Amino acid sequence: MTPAEHINTERLWSNLMELAEIGAIKGGGVNRQALTPEEFAARDLCITWAEAYGLSVAADEAGNLFFCLEGSEPELPAVMTGSHLDTQPTGGKFDGAYGVVAGLEAARAIISSNIPHKRNIEIVAWMNEEGSRFAPGMMGSEAYVGVKPLADIKAVKDKLGVSVEEELLKLQDHLPTIKRVSLGREVYCFIEAHIEQGPILESEDIPIGAVTGIQGVRRMRVKIMGDEAHAGTTPYHLRKDAIEEASRIIEKLYNVFSKIKDIRFTVGMLNIEPNVPSVVSSEVEFSIDLRHPDTAILMESEGQVRKLVDQTVSQCSSEVRCIAEADTIHFNEKVIAAIENEAKKLNFPCRRIFSGAGHDARQMSYFCPSGMIFVPSCNGISHNVSEFTNQRDIFSGAQVLCATLLEFANSENQL
């Protein structure tokens, strides 16, 4: 039997469902945001599995968690896989969790097969991929590759004023005996297994996607600043109503961007002050998530946001800032081809596909040859309690991941 044939579909599915019980919410979804007690519990469960499989466990100062299957030549740069354990507040069972659990199952299958491998195989659970509690996301992978200084990441606070640094200290106290490893350790290649989060694979009845790249993104914050006033006594011409002006801006933005092909524009968050019924709002801050596969169009669109805000505000003042930006990236061709080749060997139909969603693999692509394996999402739904992927597709993706990891773990070629 090949290592891929040692993938245990029942164990893989059972582990995913057990993990989904941590932070479970109504409707079958999961609320397990970064560096919360629920996410700590998810880490504990994965550590229990890893240690039972004979893997070593370590963490770095950014809160990334690593499980290592040692190879015969551990001094070589490791092959790395994994994803994240945190979710959106109304997230599903599979986003992120699948990549971690599939990586652990692949390691277990390789152990069972008794087939030797030279390089270490590491499975990582990145800290705060989602960015729902601490914005922006992908903090752990950014820190690992050096895209953003760790000090800047630690300084970020959630809505309650709790900082990433405070929660990382709690995590250290939670796992006091865990081995500590450094950020930026050399990696031979990184392969992330993930649900597609879109409708293409399912609509074409194709179980495996070899991901070619990830579209660019700009994450922005717009603040409209007015003045508080009595809702019953202040006439319109004397008001500096932040929510009225913010509403007009948002409506205009949606109207502009709905006409641009392939752009994805979303306002997902609104913070209103003082947020009481009988007071004219003094301040509104809203988020903008702007994505497009063409970096030039993305840059132009960011400029359009700034111009439209400036032109629309009248009684209030405004502030526009970009809190995260990433241009479109393309994955390593040899990694893409290897995923396609292993899928073919296993008799799984496979197609190349571009990712509309962001992933930690984006950050890793700046650091080492990288790629992704997609499996279908039912009805293309994700970041939703209804998120679902069929067990057979979960199994297929794990088999391709296992075979690809082993191929690279025994490779001496430069990628």
C-alpha positions in Angstrom: 0.0 0.0 0.0 1.1 3.5 -0.7 1.1 6.1 2.1 -1.9 7.8 0.5 -3.8 4.5 0.8 -3.1 4.5 4.5 -5.3 7.7 4.9 -8.1 6.6 7.2 -11.2 8.4 6.0 -13.3 7.6 9.1 -10.6 8.8 11.5 -10.1 12.0 9.4 -13.8 12.8 9.4 -14.2 11.9 13.1 -11.3 14.2 14.0 -12.8 17.1 12.0 -16.2 16.6 13.7 -14.6 16.4 17.2 -12.6 19.6 16.5 -15.9 21.3 15.4 -17.4 20.6 18.8 -15.0 23.2 20.3 -16.7 26.5 19.8 -19.8 24.9 18.3 -22.7 27.3 17.7 -26.3 27.1 16.6 -26.8 25.9 13.0 -23.8 23.6 13.0 -21.2 26.3 12.8 -18.2 27.2 14.9 -17.1 30.4 16.7 -13.4 29.8 17.6 -11.7 33.1 17.2 -8.0 33.6 17.6 -6.3 33.3 21.0 -9.6 32.6 22.8 -10.1 29.8 25.3 -11.9 27.9 22.5 -8.9 28.2 20.2 -6.6 27.1 23.1 -8.7 24.0 23.5 -8.5 23.3 19.8 -4.7 23.5 20.1 -4.8 21.1 23.1 -6.8 18.5 21.1 -4.4 18.7 18.1 -1.4 18.3 20.5 -3.1 15.2 22.0 -3.5 13.7 18.5 0.0 14.6 17.4 1.7 13.1 20.5 -0.3 9.9 20.1 1.0 9.6 16.5 4.6 10.1 17.8 5.1 13.6 16.4 7.1 16.3 18.3 5.3 19.5 19.2 6.7 23.1 19.3 5.6 26.7 19.1 7.2 30.0 18.2 6.9 33.4 19.8 4.1 34.4 17.4 1.9 31.6 18.7 2.3 29.4 15.7 2.0 25.7 16.6 4.1 23.0 14.9 3.9 19.2 14.7 7.0 17.5 13.3 7.4 14.0 11.7 11.2 13.6 11.7 13.0 12.5 8.5 16.2 10.6 8.1 18.1 13.8 7.3 16.5 16.4 9.7 19.2 18.9 9.0 17.6 19.5 5.6 14.9 22.2 5.2 11.5 20.8 6.1 8.5 20.2 4.0 5.6 22.1 5.6 1.8 21.9 5.4 -1.0 23.1 7.6 -3.5 25.9 7.9 -5.3 27.5 10.9 -7.6 26.6 13.8 -9.3 30.0 14.3 -12.7 30.7 12.7 -15.0 33.6 11.9 -17.6 34.3 14.6 -20.2 32.5 12.4 -17.7 30.1 10.8 -17.9 26.6 9.6 -16.3 23.3 10.5 -13.8 23.1 7.6 -12.2 26.4 6.8 -8.6 26.2 8.2 -9.3 23.1 10.4 -9.3 20.8 7.3 -5.7 21.8 6.5 -4.4 21.1 10.0 -6.3 17.8 10.5 -5.5 16.6 6.9 -1.8 17.3 7.6 -1.9 15.3 10.8 -3.7 12.5 9.1 -1.1 12.5 6.2 1.7 12.2 8.8 -0.1 9.3 10.5 -0.5 7.6 7.1 3.2 8.0 6.3 4.1 6.5 9.6 1.8 3.5 9.0 3.3 2.9 5.6 6.8 2.5 6.9 8.1 4.3 3.8 11.2 6.3 4.7 11.6 10.0 4.0 14.6 12.3 4.2 13.2 15.7 5.2 11.2 16.5 8.2 7.5 17.0 7.5 6.0 19.7 9.7 2.3 20.5 10.2 1.6 24.1 11.3 -1.5 25.7 12.9 -0.9 29.4 12.1 -2.0 32.1 14.6 -4.9 34.3 13.6 -5.5 33.7 9.9 -9.1 35.0 10.0 -8.5 38.4 11.5 -12.0 38.6 13.0 -10.9 39.3 16.6 -7.5 40.9 15.8 -7.4 42.7 12.4 -5.9 42.1 9.9 -5.5 38.3 9.6 -2.6 36.0 8.7 -0.6 37.4 11.6 1.2 34.2 12.4 2.4 33.5 8.9 3.3 37.2 8.4 5.5 37.1 11.6 7.1 33.8 10.5 8.3 35.1 7.1 9.1 38.6 8.3 6.5 40.5 6.3 5.5 42.4 9.4 7.5 43.0 12.6 6.3 40.9 15.5 6.2 44.0 17.8 3.6 45.6 15.5 1.5 42.4 15.6 1.7 42.1 19.3 0.4 45.7 19.7 -2.9 45.1 17.9 -5.9 45.2 20.2 -9.4 43.7 19.9 -12.7 45.6 20.4 -12.3 45.2 24.2 -8.8 46.6 24.2 -7.1 43.3 24.8 -3.8 43.1 22.9 -2.3 40.2 20.9 0.7 40.3 23.2 -1.5 39.8 26.3 -3.1 36.7 24.8 0.2 35.3 23.6 1.5 35.5 27.2 -1.7 33.6 28.3 -0.9 31.0 25.6 2.6 30.6 26.9 1.2 30.1 30.4 -1.3 27.6 29.0 1.5 25.5 27.4 4.5 26.2 29.7 6.5 23.1 28.8 6.2 23.2 25.0 9.4 23.4 23.0 10.2 26.8 21.6 11.4 27.3 18.1 12.5 30.4 16.2 10.6 32.4 13.5 11.8 32.1 10.0 13.3 28.6 10.0 14.2 27.5 6.5 11.4 25.6 4.6 11.9 23.6 1.5 8.3 24.1 0.3 4.8 24.8 1.8 1.6 23.1 0.7 -1.8 24.1 2.2 -4.9 21.9 1.9 -8.1 23.9 2.0 -11.7 23.9 1.0 -12.3 26.0 -2.1 -14.8 28.4 -0.5 -16.3 28.9 -3.9 -18.5 27.0 -6.4 -16.2 26.0 -9.3 -15.0 22.5 -8.3 -18.4 21.4 -7.2 -20.1 22.7 -10.3 -17.6 20.9 -12.6 -17.7 17.7 -10.4 -13.9 17.9 -9.9 -12.5 16.7 -6.5 -9.1 18.4 -6.6 -8.0 21.9 -7.4 -4.3 22.7 -8.0 -4.2 26.3 -7.0 -2.2 28.6 -9.2 -2.3 31.8 -7.1 -4.3 34.2 -4.9 -5.9 37.5 -5.9 -4.7 40.7 -4.4 -6.5 42.5 -1.5 -6.7 45.8 0.2 -8.2 46.0 3.7 -9.2 49.5 4.6 -10.8 51.5 7.4 -12.9 54.6 6.8 -13.7 56.9 9.7 -16.4 59.6 9.5 -16.3 62.1 12.4 -19.2 64.4 13.2 -20.7 65.6 16.4 -23.2 64.3 18.9 -26.5 66.1 19.1 -30.1 65.6 20.4 -32.1 63.5 18.1 -35.4 65.4 18.8 -34.3 69.0 18.9 -31.4 69.4 16.4 -32.5 70.5 12.9 -30.9 68.7 9.9 -29.0 71.8 8.7 -27.2 72.0 12.1 -26.3 68.3 12.3 -22.9 66.7 11.8 -24.4 63.2 11.4 -21.7 60.7 10.9 -24.0 57.8 10.1 -25.9 59.8 7.5 -22.7 60.7 5.6 -21.3 57.2 6.1 -24.4 55.7 4.6 -24.2 57.9 1.5 -20.5 57.0 1.0 -21.2 53.2 1.3 -24.1 53.4 -1.1 -21.9 55.3 -3.7 -19.0 52.8 -3.2 -21.3 49.8 -3.9 -22.7 51.5 -6.9 -19.2 52.2 -8.3 -17.6 48.8 -7.7 -20.6 46.8 -8.8 -19.8 48.0 -12.3 -16.1 46.8 -12.3 -15.6 43.3 -13.7 -14.2 40.7 -11.3 -13.9 43.1 -8.3 -15.1 42.0 -4.9 -16.1 44.9 -2.7 -17.4 44.4 0.8 -18.3 46.5 3.8 -18.4 43.9 6.6 -18.1 46.0 9.8 -19.6 49.1 11.2 -18.7 50.7 14.5 -21.0 53.6 15.6 -20.5 56.1 18.4 -22.2 56.7 20.8 -24.6 54.0 19.3 -27.7 55.0 21.3 -31.2 55.7 19.9 -31.7 59.3 20.8 -28.3 60.8 19.9 -27.1 61.9 16.5 -24.0 59.7 15.8 -20.6 61.5 16.3 -18.4 58.8 14.7 -18.7 55.9 12.3 -15.9 53.6 11.3 -16.4 51.0 8.7 -14.3 48.3 7.0 -13.6 47.8 3.3 -12.5 44.5 1.9 -11.4 45.1 -1.7 -10.1 42.3 -4.0 -9.2 41.8 -7.6 -6.8 39.5 -9.5 -5.2 42.5 -11.4 -3.0 44.5 -9.0 -3.1 47.6 -11.2 -7.0 47.6 -11.0 -6.8 47.0 -7.2 -4.4 50.0 -6.8 -6.7 52.2 -8.9 -9.7 51.1 -6.9 -8.1 52.0 -3.6 -7.6 55.5 -5.1 -11.2 55.6 -6.1 -12.3 54.9 -2.5 -10.2 57.7 -1.1 -11.4 60.2 -3.8 -15.1 59.2 -3.3 -14.9 59.6 0.5 -13.3 63.0 0.1 -15.9 64.2 -2.4 -18.9 63.0 -0.4 -18.3 64.2 3.1 -19.8 67.6 3.7 -20.6 68.5 7.3 -18.3 65.8 8.8 -14.5 65.1 8.5 -13.0 61.8 7.3 -10.0 59.6 7.6 -9.1 56.7 5.2 -6.4 54.2 6.0 -5.2 50.9 4.5 -4.5 48.4 7.3 -3.4 45.6 5.1 -2.4 45.2 1.4 -1.3 42.3 -0.6 -0.8 42.1 -4.4 -1.8 39.1 -6.5 0.6 36.2 -6.2 1.3 33.1 -8.3 2.4 29.8 -6.8 5.5 27.9 -7.7 5.0 26.0 -11.0 6.8 22.9 -9.8 4.6 22.6 -6.7 1.5 23.1 -8.9 2.7 20.4 -11.3 3.5 18.0 -8.4 0.0 18.3 -7.0 -1.5 17.6 -10.5 0.8 14.6 -11.0 -0.1 13.0 -7.6 -3.8 13.6 -8.3 -3.4 11.9 -11.6 -1.6 8.9 -10.0 -4.5 8.5 -7.6 -7.0 8.7 -10.5 -8.6 11.9 -9.2 -9.7 14.5 -11.8 -7.9 17.7 -11.1 -8.0 21.2 -12.6 -6.0 24.4 -12.1 -7.9 27.1 -10.1 -7.2 30.6 -8.9 -8.1 31.5 -5.3 -10.4 34.4 -4.6 -9.9 34.0 -0.8 -6.7 34.9 1.1 -4.6 32.2 2.8 -1.4 31.8 4.8 0.1 30.2 1.7 0.2 33.7 0.3 2.7 34.8 3.0 4.7 31.6 2.6 5.0 32.1 -1.1 7.2 35.1 -0.4 9.5 32.8 1.7 9.6 29.5 -0.1 8.1 27.5 -3.0 4.4 27.2 -2.2 1.1 25.8 -3.4 -2.4 24.8 -2.3 -4.7 21.9 -2.8 -8.4 22.8 -3.0 -11.4 20.4 -2.3 -15.0 21.4 -3.3 -17.3 23.5 -1.1 -20.9 22.6 -1.3 -22.8 25.4 -3.0 -19.7 27.5 -2.7 -20.6 28.5 0.8 -18.0 29.5 3.4 -17.6 31.8 6.4 -21.1 30.5 7.2 -22.5 27.9 9.6 -23.7 26.0 6.5 -20.2 25.5 5.2 -19.8 21.9 4.1 -17.5 19.6 2.1 -18.4 15.9 1.4 -16.5 13.2 3.2 -15.3 11.7 0.0 -13.7 15.0 -1.1 -12.1 15.5 2.3 -10.6 12.0 1.8 -9.4 12.7 -1.7 -7.7 15.9 -0.8 -5.9 14.3 2.1 -4.6 11.5 -0.1 -3.2 14.0 -2.7 -1.7 16.0 0.2 -0.1 12.9 1.7 1.4 11.8 -1.7 2.7 15.3 -2.5 4.3 15.8 0.9 6.1 12.5 0.6 7.3 13.3 -2.9 8.9 16.5 -1.7 10.2 15.0 1.5 12.4 12.7 -0.5 13.3 15.3 -3.2 16.9 16.6 -3.6 16.0 18.9 -6.5 15.9 22.7 -6.2 12.4 24.1 -6.6 
